[in-house]
Amino acid sequence: MLKTTGVPNDQDLDGVFPPQERLGKGPVVVVECFETIPCNPCYTACHFGGIEAFKDITDLPTIDFEKCNGCTLCISNCPGLAIMVIDYQYHKDYVKMTIPYEFFPLPKEGEWVKGLDRRGEVVINVQVILVKNAKHQDKTPLISIAVPKAHFKKLRNIEVGDSNDQS
């Protein structure tokens, strides 16, 4: 499916999401990198050994989920916008999902936005809980959203617009 549509299927995603047991331990990275291309900024950005050294620059990232603390340093460094951090323990009903966002306008904290799947289709409205746009992020703001636990594996992006309510 990925080679045909550019969209990963459930099996592709199962290979990159941490096990449920690790999700229960706090924030952790999810790297949706599926192409073997010369790239390793995620590894060089990680100061904790959560992304293991590449044997070859074209290798796919290998994540040590036990070493990753969900610091988010790797997200802004990924030129493919393929990285997010999931905090499954954020709330009993919601996951805190931190994603890269390179569109304008930037959402505002507290704003309701459209939560999009990997095809760009609206899944559910979600609330923005944090917007980080620091200089060290190299013009890639990080947006944290509260996503109902039933939908967190489906969402991958947001659309700012007329979504100022929970419906």
N, C-alpha and C positions, 0 to 999 in steps of 0.2 A: 504494500500500500504506500509506503513512504516514497519509494522510487517513482511511483506513478503519479501521486497527488502532492507530494511534498509534506503531507500531514502524517504524523506517526499514528499507528493504531494502538489499541490497548496492550498488545503484546510488546510493541516497541517501548511503550511507556513503563510497563512493568519492569523492564530491564534497567531503567534509570531511577525509579523512585526507591527510596530507602524502605527496608522492611517496616512493618507496622510497629514492631518492638522498638526500633530506633526512633520512629516518629514520636513515640511516647516519652522520649528523653529530652525533648527541647528542639530548638531551631536546627535545621539541617539543610544542606544544599541539595538541589536537584539540577542535574546538568543534562539538558536535552540535546546533546551533541551526537549526531548520527552519521556524520560524514568524515572520512579520513582525509583531512586537509592539513597543510602545514600551519599549525596554530598551537600555542601553549600559554597565552596570557593568564588563563585561570590558574595554572600551576604556579607561575611566577608571582601572582597576587596572593596566594595562600601562604600565610605565615605559620600555620598550625599542622601541616602535613595531611590535611583533609583531602587534598588533590595530590595524588602520587606523582612522582617524577615520571616523565615520558621516556620510554626507551628510544623512541623515534618521534620526531616532531609531528609526524602525521598520525600518531596513535590517538585513539579516542581517550578522553579523560577517564581515569580510574579513581573512584571516590572511596576513601576510607571513612565510612560514615561515623565510626567511633571517634575519630580525631576531629571531624568537622564540628565546629561550635556554632555554625550559622552566622558568622560575623558579617557577611555580605560583601566582603572586599572583592571577591571574584566576580560579582555580578556586573559591575560597571566596566570591568576589564575585558569582558567577552565581546569581541567585535560582532559576533553572530546573535547577540541577545538571547543566548540559549540557556541562561542560568537563572534560577530563582531560589529563594530560601523559603522553606515551609516551617512554621511553628505550630505544630499540631496541639500543643499544650496551651496556647494563647487563651483559650476560653473553652468551656465545656461544649458549646454548640458551634464555635467558629474556629477556623484556622487563620492565622496571620500569614498571608502570602506576600512576599516582597519580590517585586519584578522590576526589570529595567523598563524605562518609558521615555522614548525619544520623540514625542509628538507635542504639539501645542494646540490648545492651551494645556498647561499643567493643571491637574485637578487640585483642589484645596482640601486640606484635612477636614473631615466631617462630611464631605460631599458624597452624594450617592452617584455612582457611575455604572455603566453597563459592563458586566463581566462577560468577556468573550471567550469562546473556545478556540482551538487551534485553526479552525477554518474561518474565524472572524465572525461567527454567528453568536448572537446574544444568548446566554444561558440563564443569567439571573442578575439582578441589580445588586451591587455590593458597595460597602461604605469604605471610603479612603480613611485610613487611620494615621498615616504618616507620609510626608513627602520630604525626601532628602535630595538636595541639589547643591552639594558642596563642590568646591573647585577640584578636589582630588578625584572626583568621580568622572572627570574627563568628558563633561557634557552629556552624561547619561544619568539622569535623575532616577532615583529609586522610589517606587511607590509601594506602600504597604496597604493591603486591603484586607478586610474581614470577610472571609468566605465561609458560608455554611459547610460543615464537614462533609455533607453528602455531595458537594459539588467541587471540592478542591482539586481533584485530579482532572477535572474537565476544563477548568479555567486556565488561561494562559496570558490574557491581556485585558485591557480595559478600553472603553471608549467614553470620553468625556462628552456630555451633552445633556439632554433633557431626561435625567434619571434622578430627580431630587426626592424620590420617595422609595420605599422598600418594595413596591410591587413589581 
